[in-house]
Amino acid sequence: MQDVHASRRGLLQFLAASPLFARSAVAEGLRSTDPMAWAPRELEKLIDDPSRAIDVFDFEPVMKQNVPPAHFGYMATGVDDEVTLRANRESFRKFALRPRRLVDVSKVDMRADILGVSYESPIVIAPTGSNRAFHPDGEISVAKAARTGNHLQILSTVATTSIEDAIAARGAPIWFQLYTTQRLEIGERLVRRAEAAGAPVIALTLDVRSSAKWATFARLRRTDTRECGTCHGVNQYLARKPNFAGIDLTGVTGTVVTNLTWDSIKRLRDIVKGKFVLKGILDVEDAQRAADAGIDAIIVSNHGGRVEDGVSATIDVLPEIVEAVGGRMPILIDGGFRRGSDIAKALALGARAVCIGRPYLWGLGAFGQAGVERVLAIMRAELRVAMQQVGAPSLKDLTPAMVRRTSA
Ligand SMILES: Cc1cc2nc3c(=O)[nH]c(=O)nc-3n(C[C@H](O)[C@H](O)[C@H](O)COP(=O)(O)O)c2cc1C
């Protein structure tokens, strides 16, 4: 790490001394930004305690320092050119908040009703696999942090903690994210197990249909000098995941599912006793069809840009999906949410709740449970500020009129 910094510093000093660079830097506005960037984030000065974080971005470089390059790459990666990964962030700039003044915001109520349960905020922990790759306590730390801040947590099928242990650590029911595998009957076994453990909602992920190219992951893995097999063992990927314990995995190898159709949804809808949610919707017709099929909620998601490149940012498609669904079921969204103002925009455009993925993993990899707690606290605090500034004392006061589409 030090060597990398030293060589990067050396390169920058060399470039800065070059008259060619001086001319082009001024031409490109790098030297003299307007307004001047007086305090850019310095990767040489990482926070050493979660309390020192100013925003959620302070955690990612600490995580990078702490976890093996292959594991960091698994977290960070997008697909191909990572256009969608970036679009998820950049598209928030297309939507400007339109504040209403002279509204009493001395009290802000961020309580959200999500499928009949009240949470202190609409910030939801998105399902992410293999959390023990980032910290030895993995999903247990995440569940405890969710408990501290009273957040809804969605546990991944491929979590490194079982649904039973995660619910125990959360001290309340959590949702179970479902990958059926290629054999739907395995999915049915998982549903029965999760429901028996007390998961009131099954969220089926629809968008992992190929082994897309994770270039960032592949490149960072090459820099990892450890022998992966030492930790990962000889068992195949799914067999190592606690949620599959006792399930015959003959003929299946991973989470890629190519054979799901609306018929599978019908079959699963009949099996799921609790609420049934579809994750990975990006299209108005799919959203309408989900409502027609008796689905309880959808999550507008492109999997954080991890399954395909060249699809829309989720915030871009949210308004048309909200309109198409017409209030028939709640709509959740994820993808690139890092700021309270990002969350406020989605809620104003009609989302019921917002799921976050990578930011809590940054907190986990950086400082374990304390890091996750601080990431969530920062996001709650920023959302509160955004609501006060826009003039919305409660979530129902966030309306589409408070967001204006700009040309950016
Ligand atoms: C490391 C990692 C693992 C993930 N694993 C899963 C998973 O097992 N199941 C799933 O439905 N989504 C998974 N996701 C996608 C997230 O649920 C969510 O859609 C995405 O992270 C949201 O984007 P964001 O990371 O920009 O917040 C994963 C995301 C990451 C970053």
The ligand as an ORCA input file, in Angstrom:
! r2SCAN-3c Opt
* xyz 0 1
  C     -20.835     -7.593     -2.922
  C     -22.266     -7.627     -3.355
  C     -22.972     -8.810     -3.287
  C     -24.324     -8.846     -3.679
  N     -25.012    -10.022     -3.527
  C     -26.334    -10.046     -3.821
  C     -27.100    -11.211     -3.572
  O     -26.598    -12.207     -3.059
  N     -28.416    -11.183     -3.908
  C     -29.010    -10.087     -4.468
  O     -30.211    -10.096     -4.768
  N     -28.300     -8.959     -4.688
  C     -26.984     -8.907     -4.373
  N     -26.282     -7.753     -4.556
  C     -26.971     -6.555     -5.100
  C     -27.555     -5.706     -3.978
  O     -28.659     -6.342     -3.369
  C     -28.054     -4.351     -4.511
  O     -28.939     -4.575     -5.581
  C     -26.931     -3.425     -4.957
  O     -25.778     -3.596     -4.167
  C     -27.396     -1.969     -4.880
  O     -26.441     -1.105     -5.397
  P     -25.337     -0.326     -4.506
  O     -24.288     -1.334     -4.131
  O     -24.819      0.700     -5.441
  O     -26.017      0.253     -3.291
  C     -24.943     -7.690     -4.173
  C     -24.232     -6.491     -4.239
  C     -22.907     -6.446     -3.827
  C     -22.169     -5.138     -3.881
*
